[in-house]
Amino acid sequence: MAIQTSYNFKIVVNSIDLSDHCVNLKIAKPQTANEAQAAGAVHKQYRAGMGDPYIEATFRADDAVGSVNQTLRALITPTSTGVPILARRLNSARSSANPEYGFAAVVNGDLMPLDDNWGEVPTITVKFCPIGAYAEDVTTS
């Protein structure tokens, strides 16, 4: 695959397209390594453990109805049952070169609706973690 510059992300949160406000997008699929050596081993050995995927996005803050702040604030609740999150590197058709990542998610950590510095455009960073199956779709849309 050719080297690509990311400048036009696709991210949909709870069926609301927030792509035009997204300035940073991370799609991570980390996995823990579990120690698996037995007695008498001379070095540590590991086996694959649980995955811990997440999607982290930074958005330009926007207080308009149906925009970033209103959409994200609604997700911070102890009774959340998760919302669908879909993300792609490019805001174009899904393909093997532009797979879509997604899952039903809850917000992990803080949602700071106000974290501004003087003279800067305000942003909101949020980390979405799956409550169910993680999906990577490479079919053509």
N, C-alpha and C positions, 0 to 999 in steps of 0.2 A: 504494500500500500504506500502511496506517496505521502510525503510529509504534508500535514495540513495545519493551517492556522485557525484556531477557534475564535470566532468573532460573532457567532450567531447561534447561541445555544437554543435548545428546545427543552422547556420544563413546564409540565402541567401538574398543578397541585389541586386535588379534589375537583377535577374537571375545569379548572380555571387556568388559562394559558398565561403564565407570568414570564414568558420568554423575553419579552421586550424590556423587562426590568432586570434581567439576570446579567451580572457582570463577572461571576466566577462560578464554576460548576465542577464539583469533584464527585466522581462515581468510584467508590472503593469496594474491593472484594478481599479484604484481609482474611487471613486464616491463622489460627493459633497452631503451634507445634507442641505436641504433648511428648514428654519424655517417655521412652519405652525400653530403656536398657534393663537388663536382668542382672542378678547378682553375679559378680565375677567379671563384669564388663570392664574394659580399660578406657572407654570413652563413652560419652553420652550418645544415645541414639534417639531418634524422634520419629513420630508418626503424625500424619495429618490429623488435625483436630477440627473443631467447629469453625465454620466461616462466620464472619461478622460484617456483612455488607452494609453499606450506607450510601446515601446521597447527601452531599452538603452543597448548599447554594448560597451565594451572596446576591442580594437584590438591592437595587436602588429603592429607598423608602418612598412610599406613595400612600397618602391617606385617603385617596379617592374611594368611593363606594365600589366594592368588587375588585379592588386592586390589592397590592402586596400586604400592607399592614392589616387590613380587615380580613383577608384570607388567612394569613398566618396566625393572627391573634385568636381566631376561632378554633385553632388546633391545640391550644394550650389549655387542657382540661383533664382532670384526673379520670373522667369518665369516657375519654376518647376511645373509640373502637377502631381507629385508623382511617385513613383516607388514601385513595389511590395517588401514587406519584409516578410520573413517567418522565424520562429524561433521555436526550440524545445529544451527541456532540454538535451536530448541525441541525438547524431548523429546516430540514428538507426530508424527503422520503426516507423511510426506514429501509435499510439494506444491510448486506453483510459488511459494507464499509462504514455504515452509519447505524449500528444497532441501537435498539431501544431498550433501556433498562427500567425496571419498575417493580413495584410491590405496593401492598397496602402498608401504610407507615404511620408511626407516631413521631412526634418531635422528641428528640433526645437532647436534654440540656436546656440551656436558657434560650429564650427568645427576647432579645433586647430591643424593644421598639424605639428606644432612644439611646443611641451610643454615638453621638455626633461630636465632631471637633469643629472649632471655629473655621469658617471659610471652606469647609469640605461638603461635598454632596453626601447626605446621610445614607447609610446602608444598613441592611439587616441580614445577618448570617444565621442560617438554620440548618440543623442536621436531622435528616429523616432516617429512621431505623425501621426495618421490616417487622411486622407482627405476624407475617405468614411467609409464604414462599417468595423467593427472589426470582425474578425472571429476566432473561436476556433474549430479546427477540431480534433475529436477523433476517426474518422474512421480508419480502418487499411489500410495502404498504400501498 
